[in-house]
């Protein structure tokens, strides 16, 4: 039984496509018409009570949340290639930056854009400037977060960087833009973008303004 990804090209499931293409395994896309509220249908809520995409079903396993999906896929299908082995000391860095993306980058940049007032010491994402410096240090000389080895951490952390740059929510530091360009040049990323574009064309969906 192949993996099923519940998908809409304007959701985070678009990034999950990149994960699957990097793995090089078979999968089926199941389009969810978010514009009609299909992601809130009872059968979808049974899989994800949040009523959000992506949802990945792999046999009896159901995984939601992009970072969790990436961790699951890399460990199950590409351990040692897209995920450091469990006894590899680099796994600490790998896990660190995977979880940094949804827990620090996303809320940190949204807080900045919305001008939220909060005490940085009380917020899990800290202050904006320190967050940016930490991101830059994580990328370092690259080309990837673990140096020469590309991993699922680059899909999750790097995908967040690319998305935030695209919508002008992240400062256009040379380190960020060069990293995003390297990731965008990956064949698996380009295949995923092409498949997202095909879904948009088939469904008559217009691209969102950046």
Secondary structure, 3 states (H helix, E strand, C coil): CCEEEEECCCCCHHHHHHHHHHHCCCEEEEECCHHHCHHHCHHHHHHCCCCCCCEEEECCEEEECHHHHHHHHHHHHCECCCECCCCCCHHHHHHHHHHHHHHHHHHHHHHHHHCCCCCCCCCCCCCHHHHHHHHHHHHCCCCECEECECCHHHHHHHHHHHHHHHCCCCCCCHHHHHHHHHHHCCHHHHHHHHHHHHHHHHHCCCCCCC
